[in-house]
């Protein structure tokens, strides 16, 4: 075993400390400063000295838990967007009063403290249905119900689109949704793509220039008002064909994105008028449906007897149903792995995984697995394979798939036969690790007792290797990865590296400080215990699909192209940061981030106890040495802390219940 040496220690004093309001939330911003969300306002603190940089007075009406980031952008939103439920008309007093009682809707630029949009800014908004962000143009586009002419005391209420500068909050343009009549109402999601906004009204499909708000083209779908409900609409871009595809009023329409010229239009019957997800495939457009209407307050079950979720494949040539039928699915599509361009490993659940449950999924949820063959138009298994427990991970392996829930790991053949399974007696959320190199395949799993198992592929079964790693009995394992020829397993205060035979080559363990919280890097978790690794979009890993029905405006703007997913390699930085922060500053920030990530990518960050005090450690996985040992304080002060790590400026922020501490390392 490598001895664990201490390379160097930092013991600088506390940089600064500030008091926080009760129940405040804290998040690191892309520029390294700190966002504080409190009951009496929102403000930012300088990471250098803890001084307030700005404060948002208009944000005081929202509680900390009402705030959330908009994607990966430096924008935060609070309040409620109106649902598009057909049960309540969009212009009814019931809906408007309900919306105003929820304090309206606000978007904040968290980098400079500017309010980008506030529904109570006297611009005549009576309700907001959705928003879209255009990073390259630096625009936030809002749509909802408002006065056609807000300057008049009495003005017709109609669907309104408006664009705001995300840096200044300046209104760039405002227009009715329809060009022909005020009665033309917008009820679809907004699609923001390539500097343009696409949307569907109850009469036509539109393309609008995001910079000016001018109509680029209008494709009329129906003559006169449609009598069908307009709530079950969905718009998306098919990048493979460069089309805009619109579903609504019982028909699917495909038009050329460049000029809006029709390609085809076909009637299609979809229960509840709700498309959950769209795929662009070699065989056509693959659609999966939901079993509740968009915006419905009902909790989707995926088990509606009369209107079950469906899968349907539409021809690129004419929009016809390629299979000639709609295939009932075992439940809601919640994940998938493309096996090739014609086969999709699908995972279904009877319940949707809500955001509030992402960290602690219910262990009794039923997960079902099957493979959809696009060419043959059917699922390949004789019957879907049921898995017990919420889904953790799935991956293609030689001869089939490994699928893991919080209750068990199963090896399933491509024909749908369970070849072996490894039950997990005490539910915990730790996926398996895979080693693939030079024709060698091995999968590793650690159970709740600390015993590590290795599987060498078919026709073998998992076998235990090495001794039990007993430190994990008090510090449950939170991560596992095969790197640098070793299997690394870590908890909140424990790190092991073992060789493929189970021999321990590196070991670090400290007493657990109560229940250590997740270390977070620049506002995004880099692992449960702060493991600095790159995030890759490999086709072999599980891709999730489970969207919340009331957030229908967050459905993907672009259909998932299987060909692209099969060859995808990594995520990239977004463009909006360059506009918000400034091109030069953003470029410098990205370059610094990438450079510093290279410095810390081989470090594992842990928390542990020494003489009743809490310490932060950074362990170098290459040398098995302690690169950082930083005292954080005594145990009573850190019972339920939050930790934010900024490797760019080498700062650690520790959030207690009523104070924020900043350390340098």
C-alpha positions as CSV (number, residue, x, y, z in Angstrom):
1,X,0.0,0.0,0.0
2,X,1.2,3.5,-0.8
3,X,1.9,5.4,2.3
4,X,-0.2,8.6,2.6
5,X,2.2,11.5,2.8
6,X,1.6,15.2,3.4
7,X,2.9,17.2,0.5
8,X,2.1,20.7,1.8
9,X,-0.4,22.3,4.2
10,X,-2.1,25.7,4.1
11,X,-3.3,27.2,7.3
12,X,-4.2,30.8,6.4
13,X,-6.6,32.7,8.6
14,X,-10.2,33.1,7.8
15,X,-10.6,35.6,4.9
16,X,-13.9,37.1,6.1
17,X,-17.2,36.3,7.7
18,X,-20.6,37.9,7.3
19,X,-23.9,37.3,9.0
20,X,-26.8,35.8,6.9
21,X,-30.5,36.1,7.3
22,X,-32.3,33.1,8.6
23,X,-33.0,30.4,6.1
24,X,-30.9,32.1,3.4
25,X,-29.8,30.2,0.3
26,X,-26.3,30.7,-1.1
27,X,-24.9,29.9,-4.6
28,X,-21.6,30.7,-6.3
29,X,-22.0,32.8,-9.5
30,X,-20.0,32.2,-12.8
31,X,-17.8,35.2,-11.9
32,X,-16.9,33.7,-8.5
33,X,-19.0,36.0,-6.4
34,X,-21.8,34.9,-4.1
35,X,-25.5,35.1,-4.6
36,X,-27.6,35.3,-1.4
37,X,-31.4,34.5,-1.6
38,X,-33.1,35.6,1.6
39,X,-36.7,36.3,2.9
40,X,-36.1,40.1,2.8
41,X,-34.3,40.4,-0.5
42,X,-31.6,39.1,-2.9
43,X,-28.1,40.4,-3.0
44,X,-24.5,39.5,-4.1
45,X,-21.4,39.4,-2.0
46,X,-17.8,40.0,-3.2
47,X,-15.8,36.8,-2.9
48,X,-12.8,39.0,-2.1
49,X,-14.0,40.8,1.0
50,X,-17.6,39.9,1.6
51,X,-19.0,43.3,0.8
52,X,-22.3,43.7,-0.9
53,X,-22.1,44.3,-4.6
54,X,-25.8,44.9,-5.3
55,X,-29.2,44.4,-3.8
56,X,-32.5,43.8,-5.5
57,X,-35.4,45.6,-3.7
58,X,-38.0,44.2,-6.2
59,X,-37.0,40.7,-5.2
60,X,-38.2,41.0,-1.6
61,X,-41.7,39.6,-2.3
62,X,-40.3,36.1,-3.0
63,X,-39.1,33.5,-0.5
64,X,-35.7,31.9,-0.9
65,X,-37.2,28.6,-2.1
66,X,-39.1,30.3,-4.9
67,X,-35.9,31.1,-6.7
68,X,-34.3,28.9,-9.3
69,X,-31.7,29.3,-12.1
70,X,-32.8,29.3,-15.7
71,X,-30.7,26.5,-17.2
72,X,-27.0,27.2,-17.1
73,X,-27.4,30.9,-17.6
74,X,-26.6,33.6,-15.0
75,X,-30.3,34.3,-14.8
76,X,-32.6,33.4,-11.9
77,X,-36.4,33.4,-11.9
78,X,-39.0,33.5,-9.1
79,X,-42.8,33.4,-9.0
80,X,-45.2,31.4,-11.1
81,X,-45.8,31.1,-14.8
82,X,-49.4,30.4,-15.7
83,X,-50.3,26.9,-16.8
84,X,-52.1,26.3,-20.1
85,X,-54.7,24.0,-18.6
86,X,-57.8,23.8,-20.8
87,X,-60.0,23.7,-17.7
88,X,-59.5,27.5,-17.1
89,X,-59.6,29.9,-20.1
90,X,-56.4,31.9,-20.5
91,X,-58.2,35.3,-20.2
92,X,-60.5,34.4,-17.3
93,X,-60.5,36.3,-14.0
94,X,-60.0,33.1,-12.1
95,X,-56.6,32.5,-13.7
96,X,-55.5,36.1,-13.6
97,X,-56.4,36.5,-9.9
98,X,-54.8,33.2,-9.0
99,X,-51.6,34.3,-10.8
100,X,-51.4,37.7,-9.1
101,X,-52.0,36.1,-5.7
102,X,-48.8,34.2,-6.4
103,X,-46.8,37.5,-6.7
104,X,-46.3,37.5,-10.4
105,X,-43.1,36.5,-12.1
106,X,-39.6,38.0,-12.1
107,X,-36.3,37.3,-13.8
108,X,-33.0,38.6,-12.3
109,X,-29.5,38.9,-13.8
110,X,-27.5,37.5,-10.9
111,X,-24.3,38.9,-12.3
112,X,-25.1,42.6,-12.0
113,X,-28.3,42.6,-10.0
114,X,-30.5,44.1,-12.8
115,X,-34.1,43.0,-13.0
116,X,-34.5,41.7,-16.5
117,X,-38.3,41.3,-16.3
118,X,-40.9,42.0,-13.7
119,X,-44.5,41.2,-14.5
120,X,-45.5,44.1,-12.2
121,X,-43.7,46.8,-14.1
122,X,-46.9,48.5,-15.5
123,X,-46.4,47.2,-19.0
124,X,-49.9,45.8,-19.1
125,X,-49.1,42.1,-18.4
126,X,-52.1,40.2,-17.1
127,X,-50.3,36.8,-17.1
128,X,-47.1,35.2,-18.2
129,X,-47.0,31.8,-19.8
130,X,-43.4,31.1,-20.7
131,X,-40.0,32.4,-21.6
132,X,-37.1,31.6,-23.8
133,X,-33.4,32.7,-23.6
134,X,-31.3,33.5,-26.7
135,X,-27.7,33.4,-25.5
136,X,-26.0,34.8,-28.6
137,X,-28.4,37.8,-28.8
138,X,-28.4,38.3,-25.1
139,X,-32.2,38.3,-25.0
140,X,-35.0,37.0,-22.8
141,X,-38.3,36.6,-24.6
142,X,-41.5,36.6,-22.6
143,X,-44.9,35.5,-23.8
144,X,-48.3,35.9,-22.1
145,X,-51.5,37.8,-22.0
146,X,-51.4,41.6,-21.9
147,X,-52.7,44.9,-23.3
148,X,-52.3,45.3,-27.0
149,X,-51.5,48.9,-26.4
150,X,-50.3,49.4,-22.7
151,X,-50.4,53.1,-23.1
152,X,-54.1,53.2,-23.3
153,X,-56.4,53.0,-20.3
154,X,-58.7,50.6,-22.2
155,X,-56.9,48.2,-24.5
156,X,-57.8,44.8,-25.9
157,X,-56.2,41.9,-24.1
158,X,-54.3,39.5,-26.4
159,X,-51.2,37.2,-26.6
160,X,-48.1,39.3,-26.3
161,X,-44.4,38.6,-27.1
162,X,-41.7,40.9,-25.7
163,X,-37.9,40.8,-25.7
164,X,-35.6,42.2,-23.0
165,X,-31.9,42.7,-22.8
166,X,-30.5,40.3,-20.2
167,X,-27.8,42.7,-19.2
168,X,-29.8,45.9,-18.7
169,X,-33.5,44.7,-18.6
170,X,-34.3,47.2,-21.4
171,X,-37.3,46.3,-23.5
172,X,-36.1,45.7,-27.0
173,X,-39.5,45.1,-28.7
174,X,-43.0,44.1,-27.9
175,X,-45.7,42.8,-30.3
176,X,-49.0,40.9,-30.4
177,X,-48.4,37.2,-31.2
178,X,-50.5,37.2,-34.3
179,X,-50.2,39.5,-37.4
180,X,-53.7,39.1,-38.7
181,X,-56.1,39.6,-35.8
182,X,-56.0,40.2,-32.0
183,X,-58.1,37.0,-31.7
184,X,-55.0,35.0,-32.9
185,X,-53.7,33.7,-29.6
186,X,-50.4,32.0,-28.8
187,X,-50.5,28.8,-26.7
188,X,-47.5,26.7,-27.7
189,X,-44.1,26.7,-26.2
190,X,-41.5,29.1,-27.5
191,X,-38.6,27.7,-29.5
192,X,-35.5,29.8,-29.5
193,X,-33.0,28.7,-32.2
194,X,-30.4,30.4,-34.3
195,X,-31.5,33.9,-33.5
196,X,-35.1,33.3,-34.2
197,X,-38.3,32.6,-32.2
198,X,-40.8,30.0,-33.4
199,X,-44.3,29.6,-32.0
200,X,-47.8,28.4,-32.9
201,X,-51.0,30.3,-32.6
202,X,-54.5,29.0,-33.0
203,X,-54.2,29.8,-36.7
204,X,-50.6,29.8,-37.9
205,X,-47.0,28.9,-37.3
206,X,-44.6,31.8,-37.0
207,X,-40.9,32.6,-37.3
208,X,-39.9,35.9,-35.7
209,X,-36.5,37.7,-35.8
210,X,-35.3,37.8,-32.2
211,X,-33.3,41.0,-32.7
212,X,-36.2,43.1,-34.1
213,X,-39.5,41.2,-33.3
214,X,-40.4,41.3,-37.0
215,X,-42.2,38.4,-38.6
216,X,-39.9,36.4,-41.0
217,X,-42.6,34.1,-42.2
218,X,-46.1,32.9,-41.3
219,X,-47.5,29.5,-42.3
220,X,-51.3,29.3,-42.0
221,X,-52.5,26.0,-40.6
222,X,-56.2,26.5,-40.3
223,X,-58.6,28.9,-42.0
224,X,-60.5,30.8,-39.3
225,X,-60.7,29.9,-35.7
226,X,-60.1,26.4,-34.6
227,X,-62.7,24.8,-32.4
228,X,-60.2,22.3,-31.0
229,X,-58.5,23.1,-27.7
230,X,-55.2,24.9,-28.2
231,X,-53.5,23.7,-25.0
232,X,-51.9,20.5,-26.3
233,X,-49.3,22.0,-28.6
234,X,-45.6,21.3,-29.0
235,X,-43.0,22.8,-31.2
236,X,-39.5,21.6,-31.9
237,X,-36.7,21.9,-34.4
238,X,-35.5,18.8,-36.4
239,X,-31.8,19.7,-37.0
240,X,-31.3,16.6,-39.2
241,X,-33.8,18.0,-41.8
242,X,-33.7,21.7,-40.8
243,X,-37.4,21.7,-40.2
244,X,-39.8,23.3,-37.7
245,X,-42.3,20.6,-36.6
246,X,-45.5,21.7,-34.9
247,X,-48.1,19.5,-33.1
248,X,-51.5,20.9,-32.3
249,X,-55.2,20.5,-32.9
250,X,-54.8,16.9,-33.9
251,X,-52.3,17.3,-36.6
252,X,-48.5,17.4,-37.1
253,X,-47.1,20.0,-39.5
254,X,-43.5,20.1,-40.9
255,X,-42.2,23.2,-42.6
256,X,-38.8,24.3,-43.9
257,X,-37.1,26.4,-41.2
258,X,-35.6,28.8,-43.8
259,X,-38.8,30.1,-45.3
260,X,-41.8,28.3,-43.7
261,X,-42.7,26.5,-46.9
262,X,-44.8,23.3,-46.0
263,X,-43.2,19.9,-46.3
264,X,-46.3,17.9,-45.1
265,X,-49.2,18.0,-42.7
266,X,-50.9,15.0,-41.3
267,X,-53.7,14.3,-38.8
268,X,-52.6,12.4,-35.7
269,X,-54.6,11.4,-32.6
270,X,-52.6,11.6,-29.4
271,X,-54.3,11.1,-26.0
272,X,-54.3,14.2,-23.9
273,X,-52.6,16.2,-26.7
274,X,-49.3,16.0,-24.9
275,X,-46.0,15.0,-26.4
276,X,-43.4,14.2,-23.8
277,X,-40.3,13.9,-26.0
278,X,-39.3,13.9,-29.7
279,X,-36.4,12.1,-31.4
280,X,-34.9,12.6,-34.8
281,X,-34.0,9.1,-36.1
282,X,-32.9,7.4,-39.3
283,X,-36.4,6.1,-39.8
284,X,-38.4,9.3,-39.0
285,X,-39.6,11.4,-36.2
286,X,-40.2,9.4,-33.0
287,X,-42.7,10.8,-30.5
288,X,-43.4,9.7,-26.9
289,X,-46.6,10.9,-25.3
290,X,-47.7,11.6,-21.7
291,X,-51.0,10.5,-20.1
292,X,-52.0,13.9,-18.7
293,X,-52.6,17.2,-20.4
294,X,-49.9,19.9,-20.4
295,X,-50.2,22.1,-17.3
296,X,-52.4,19.6,-15.6
297,X,-52.3,19.6,-11.8
298,X,-52.7,15.8,-11.8
299,X,-49.7,13.8,-10.9
300,X,-48.8,11.7,-13.9
301,X,-48.7,8.0,-13.2
302,X,-47.9,6.5,-16.6
303,X,-50.5,3.9,-15.9
304,X,-53.7,5.4,-17.3
305,X,-55.8,2.4,-18.4
306,X,-57.9,4.3,-21.0
307,X,-55.2,6.7,-22.3
308,X,-51.8,5.1,-21.7
309,X,-48.5,6.8,-22.9
310,X,-47.7,5.9,-26.5
311,X,-44.8,5.8,-29.0
312,X,-45.4,6.7,-32.7
313,X,-43.0,7.0,-35.6
314,X,-43.8,9.6,-38.4
315,X,-42.3,9.3,-41.9
316,X,-39.9,12.0,-43.1
317,X,-41.4,11.7,-46.5
318,X,-45.1,12.5,-45.8
319,X,-45.7,12.4,-42.1
320,X,-47.5,9.1,-42.2
321,X,-47.4,6.6,-39.3
322,X,-44.5,4.3,-40.4
323,X,-45.6,1.5,-38.1
324,X,-49.3,1.8,-39.0
325,X,-50.2,1.9,-35.3
326,X,-49.4,3.7,-32.0
327,X,-47.5,1.5,-29.6
328,X,-48.5,1.5,-25.9
329,X,-45.5,2.0,-23.6
330,X,-45.1,0.4,-20.2
331,X,-45.1,3.9,-18.5
332,X,-43.6,7.3,-18.8
333,X,-40.3,7.5,-20.7
334,X,-37.8,8.6,-18.1
335,X,-34.5,7.6,-19.7
336,X,-32.9,6.1,-22.8
337,X,-29.7,4.7,-24.2
338,X,-29.3,4.7,-28.0
339,X,-27.8,1.3,-28.9
340,X,-27.5,2.3,-32.6
341,X,-29.5,4.4,-35.0
342,X,-32.4,1.9,-35.1
343,X,-32.6,0.6,-31.5
344,X,-33.3,2.5,-28.3
345,X,-33.1,1.1,-24.8
346,X,-36.0,2.7,-23.0
347,X,-36.6,3.0,-19.3
348,X,-40.1,3.7,-18.1
349,X,-41.6,4.6,-14.7
350,X,-45.1,4.7,-13.3
351,X,-44.3,8.0,-11.6
352,X,-42.2,11.0,-12.7
353,X,-39.2,11.8,-10.7
354,X,-40.0,15.3,-9.4
355,X,-37.2,17.8,-8.8
356,X,-37.6,17.8,-5.1
357,X,-36.9,14.0,-5.1
358,X,-33.8,14.0,-7.2
359,X,-31.4,13.5,-4.3
360,X,-33.6,10.9,-2.5
361,X,-35.7,9.0,-5.0
362,X,-38.4,6.7,-3.7
363,X,-37.0,3.2,-3.4
364,X,-40.3,1.5,-4.2
365,X,-40.9,3.0,-7.6
366,X,-41.3,0.5,-10.4
367,X,-38.9,0.9,-13.3
368,X,-39.5,-1.1,-16.5
369,X,-36.9,-1.7,-19.3
370,X,-37.4,-2.6,-23.0
371,X,-35.7,-2.1,-26.3
372,X,-37.6,-0.3,-29.1
373,X,-36.7,-1.5,-32.6
374,X,-37.5,1.4,-35.0
375,X,-37.3,-0.7,-38.1
376,X,-39.6,-3.4,-36.9
377,X,-41.9,-1.1,-35.0
378,X,-42.1,-3.0,-31.7
379,X,-40.4,-3.6,-28.4
380,X,-38.1,-6.6,-28.5
381,X,-38.6,-8.1,-25.1
382,X,-41.4,-10.6,-24.6
383,X,-42.5,-8.5,-21.7
384,X,-40.9,-5.4,-20.1
385,X,-38.4,-6.2,-17.3
386,X,-39.5,-4.8,-14.0
387,X,-36.8,-3.3,-11.7
388,X,-37.4,-2.4,-8.1
389,X,-36.4,1.0,-6.9
390,X,-35.7,4.4,-8.4
391,X,-33.4,4.3,-11.4
392,X,-29.7,5.3,-10.8
393,X,-27.8,4.3,-13.9
394,X,-27.8,2.1,-17.1
395,X,-25.1,1.3,-19.6
396,X,-24.5,-0.9,-22.6
397,X,-22.0,-3.8,-21.8
398,X,-20.9,-6.8,-23.8
399,X,-24.0,-8.9,-24.6
400,X,-26.6,-6.6,-23.1
401,X,-27.1,-3.9,-20.5
402,X,-26.4,-3.2,-16.8
403,X,-29.3,-1.4,-15.2
404,X,-29.1,-0.3,-11.6
405,X,-31.7,1.1,-9.2
406,X,-31.3,1.9,-5.5
407,X,-32.4,-1.7,-4.8
408,X,-30.4,-3.9,-7.2
409,X,-28.1,-4.2,-10.2
410,X,-29.2,-6.4,-13.1
411,X,-27.5,-7.7,-16.2
412,X,-30.0,-8.0,-19.0
413,X,-29.4,-9.6,-22.4
414,X,-30.4,-7.9,-25.6
415,X,-33.3,-10.4,-25.9
416,X,-34.6,-9.3,-22.5
417,X,-33.4,-12.1,-20.3
418,X,-32.1,-11.3,-16.8
419,X,-28.9,-13.2,-16.7
420,X,-27.9,-12.2,-13.1
421,X,-28.8,-9.7,-10.5
422,X,-27.2,-8.4,-7.3
423,X,-29.7,-7.2,-4.7
424,X,-28.8,-4.3,-2.4
425,X,-30.2,-4.9,1.0
426,X,-30.0,-1.3,2.3
427,X,-31.0,1.2,-0.4
428,X,-28.3,3.7,-1.3
429,X,-27.6,5.8,-4.4
430,X,-24.2,4.7,-5.7
431,X,-23.9,3.6,-9.3
432,X,-21.4,1.1,-10.7
433,X,-18.1,1.8,-12.4
434,X,-16.9,0.3,-15.7
435,X,-13.3,-0.3,-17.0
436,X,-12.9,-0.7,-20.7
437,X,-9.4,-0.7,-22.2
438,X,-7.5,-2.8,-24.7
439,X,-10.3,-5.3,-25.1
440,X,-10.7,-5.7,-21.3
441,X,-14.1,-5.2,-19.7
442,X,-14.7,-5.1,-16.0
443,X,-17.6,-3.6,-13.9
444,X,-17.2,-2.8,-10.2
445,X,-19.8,-2.4,-7.5
446,X,-19.6,-1.8,-3.7
447,X,-22.5,-2.9,-1.5
448,X,-23.8,-1.4,1.7
449,X,-21.3,-3.5,3.8
450,X,-18.2,-2.1,2.1
451,X,-17.6,-5.2,0.0
452,X,-16.4,-4.6,-3.5
453,X,-17.5,-6.9,-6.4
454,X,-16.0,-7.3,-9.9
455,X,-17.8,-8.6,-13.0
456,X,-15.6,-9.7,-15.9
457,X,-18.5,-9.8,-18.4
458,X,-20.4,-12.8,-19.8
459,X,-20.7,-15.6,-19.0
460,X,-19.4,-14.8,-15.5
461,X,-21.2,-13.3,-12.5
462,X,-20.0,-10.7,-10.0
463,X,-17.5,-12.0,-7.4
464,X,-16.1,-10.3,-4.3
465,X,-12.6,-8.9,-4.4
466,X,-10.4,-7.8,-1.5
467,X,-11.4,-7.3,2.1
468,X,-14.4,-5.2,3.1
469,X,-13.6,-1.5,3.3
470,X,-15.0,-1.1,6.8
471,X,-14.6,2.7,7.0
472,X,-17.6,2.9,4.7
473,X,-19.9,1.3,7.3
474,X,-19.9,4.6,9.2
475,X,-19.3,6.8,6.1
476,X,-21.6,5.4,3.3
477,X,-19.8,5.4,-0.1
478,X,-20.9,8.3,-2.3
479,X,-18.9,7.8,-5.5
480,X,-17.0,5.2,-7.5
481,X,-14.8,5.6,-10.6
482,X,-12.0,3.7,-12.4
483,X,-9.1,6.0,-13.2
484,X,-5.3,5.8,-13.5
485,X,-5.4,2.0,-13.3
486,X,-7.2,2.0,-10.0
487,X,-10.8,1.8,-8.7
488,X,-11.5,4.9,-6.6
489,X,-14.3,4.8,-4.0
490,X,-15.1,7.7,-1.7
491,X,-17.5,8.9,0.9
492,X,-17.8,12.2,2.7
493,X,-14.6,11.6,4.8
494,X,-13.2,8.4,3.3
495,X,-11.2,7.6,0.1
496,X,-9.9,4.3,-1.1
497,X,-8.0,3.2,-4.2
498,X,-7.8,-0.5,-5.0
499,X,-6.4,-2.5,-7.9
500,X,-8.5,-4.7,-10.0
501,X,-7.8,-7.6,-7.6
502,X,-9.0,-5.7,-4.6
503,X,-5.6,-4.8,-3.1
504,X,-5.7,-1.4,-1.3
505,X,-3.2,1.0,-2.8
506,X,-4.3,4.3,-1.3
507,X,-6.4,4.9,1.9
508,X,-7.5,8.0,3.6
509,X,-10.2,8.0,6.4
510,X,-11.2,10.5,9.1
511,X,-14.2,10.5,11.5
512,X,-17.4,11.8,9.9
513,X,-18.4,15.3,11.0
514,X,-22.1,14.6,11.6
515,X,-23.6,14.4,8.0
516,X,-21.3,16.3,5.7
517,X,-23.1,18.2,2.9
518,X,-22.1,18.0,-0.7
519,X,-19.2,20.1,-1.7
520,X,-20.2,22.2,-4.7
521,X,-18.0,23.7,-7.4
522,X,-19.1,27.1,-8.8
523,X,-22.7,26.4,-7.9
524,X,-22.8,22.9,-9.6
525,X,-22.2,19.7,-7.8
526,X,-19.0,18.0,-9.1
527,X,-19.9,14.9,-7.1
528,X,-21.4,14.1,-3.8
529,X,-18.0,14.5,-2.1
530,X,-16.3,17.1,-4.4
531,X,-14.6,14.7,-6.8
532,X,-13.2,16.9,-9.5
533,X,-13.8,15.1,-12.8
534,X,-15.0,16.1,-16.3
535,X,-18.6,15.6,-17.3
536,X,-19.1,13.8,-20.6
537,X,-22.2,13.0,-22.7
538,X,-21.2,9.5,-23.7
539,X,-23.8,7.5,-25.6
540,X,-23.3,4.5,-23.3
541,X,-24.6,6.5,-20.3
542,X,-28.2,7.0,-19.4
543,X,-29.9,10.1,-20.7
544,X,-32.8,11.4,-18.7
545,X,-36.1,12.6,-20.1
546,X,-38.5,13.0,-17.1
547,X,-39.9,16.5,-17.3
548,X,-42.5,17.9,-14.9
549,X,-45.8,18.4,-16.7
550,X,-46.5,21.8,-15.2
551,X,-43.2,23.0,-16.7
552,X,-44.1,22.2,-20.3
553,X,-42.3,25.4,-21.5
554,X,-39.0,23.6,-20.5
555,X,-39.5,20.8,-23.0
556,X,-36.5,20.6,-25.4
557,X,-36.5,23.1,-28.3
558,X,-34.7,20.6,-30.5
559,X,-35.6,17.0,-31.1
560,X,-32.9,14.6,-29.8
561,X,-30.9,13.4,-32.8
562,X,-29.8,9.9,-32.2
563,X,-26.9,10.2,-34.6
564,X,-25.6,13.2,-32.6
565,X,-26.1,11.5,-29.3
566,X,-24.2,8.4,-30.5
567,X,-21.1,10.6,-31.3
568,X,-21.4,13.3,-28.7
569,X,-18.2,13.8,-26.6
570,X,-18.6,16.7,-24.1
571,X,-20.6,19.7,-23.0
572,X,-19.4,23.3,-23.9
573,X,-19.7,26.6,-22.1
574,X,-22.8,28.7,-22.9
575,X,-22.7,31.9,-25.0
576,X,-24.9,34.0,-22.7
577,X,-22.1,34.5,-20.2
578,X,-20.0,36.3,-22.9
579,X,-22.8,38.8,-23.4
580,X,-23.7,39.3,-19.7
581,X,-20.2,39.6,-18.4
582,X,-18.5,41.0,-21.5
583,X,-16.7,39.1,-24.2
584,X,-13.1,39.7,-23.0
585,X,-14.0,39.1,-19.3
586,X,-15.9,35.9,-20.1
587,X,-13.1,34.6,-22.3
588,X,-10.6,35.2,-19.5
589,X,-13.0,33.5,-17.0
590,X,-13.5,30.4,-19.2
591,X,-9.7,30.1,-19.9
592,X,-9.0,30.5,-16.1
593,X,-11.6,27.9,-15.3
594,X,-10.2,25.4,-17.8
595,X,-6.7,26.0,-16.6
596,X,-7.6,25.6,-12.9
597,X,-9.7,22.6,-13.6
598,X,-6.6,20.9,-15.0
599,X,-4.9,21.7,-11.7
600,X,-7.6,20.1,-9.6
601,X,-8.9,17.4,-11.9
602,X,-6.9,14.8,-10.0
603,X,-8.0,15.9,-6.6
604,X,-10.7,14.5,-4.3
605,X,-12.1,16.9,-1.7
606,X,-13.2,15.4,1.6
607,X,-14.4,16.6,5.0
608,X,-13.3,15.0,8.2
609,X,-12.8,15.4,12.0
610,X,-9.6,15.9,14.0
611,X,-9.8,16.6,17.7
612,X,-13.5,17.7,17.5
613,X,-12.7,20.2,14.7
614,X,-13.8,19.9,11.1
615,X,-11.2,19.9,8.3
616,X,-11.3,20.2,4.5
617,X,-8.8,17.9,2.7
618,X,-7.7,17.6,-0.9
619,X,-6.2,14.3,-1.8
620,X,-4.0,13.9,-5.0
621,X,-5.1,10.7,-6.6
622,X,-1.8,10.4,-8.6
623,X,0.5,10.4,-5.5
624,X,-2.0,9.5,-2.7
625,X,-0.8,12.6,-0.9
626,X,-2.7,15.2,1.1
627,X,-2.4,18.5,-0.9
628,X,-4.7,20.5,1.3
629,X,-5.6,20.4,5.0
630,X,-7.7,23.3,6.2
631,X,-9.4,23.7,9.6
632,X,-13.0,24.9,9.3
633,X,-14.1,25.1,12.9
634,X,-15.5,23.0,15.8
635,X,-18.2,20.5,15.4
636,X,-21.2,22.4,17.0
637,X,-20.8,25.1,14.4
638,X,-21.0,22.8,11.4
639,X,-23.9,20.4,12.0
640,X,-25.8,21.2,8.7
641,X,-23.5,23.3,6.6
642,X,-23.3,24.0,2.9
643,X,-20.0,24.1,1.1
644,X,-19.1,26.0,-2.1
645,X,-15.7,25.5,-3.6
646,X,-14.1,27.9,-6.2
647,X,-10.9,26.3,-7.6
648,X,-10.3,29.3,-9.9
649,X,-9.7,31.7,-7.0
650,X,-8.9,29.0,-4.5
651,X,-11.6,29.8,-2.1
652,X,-13.9,27.7,0.0
653,X,-17.2,29.1,1.3
654,X,-18.9,27.5,4.3
655,X,-22.5,28.4,4.9
656,X,-23.9,27.9,8.4
657,X,-27.5,28.6,9.4
658,X,-26.8,32.3,10.1
659,X,-23.3,33.1,8.7
660,X,-21.0,32.7,5.8
661,X,-17.3,32.0,6.2
662,X,-14.7,32.4,3.4
663,X,-11.3,30.6,3.4
664,X,-8.4,30.7,0.9
665,X,-6.5,27.6,-0.1
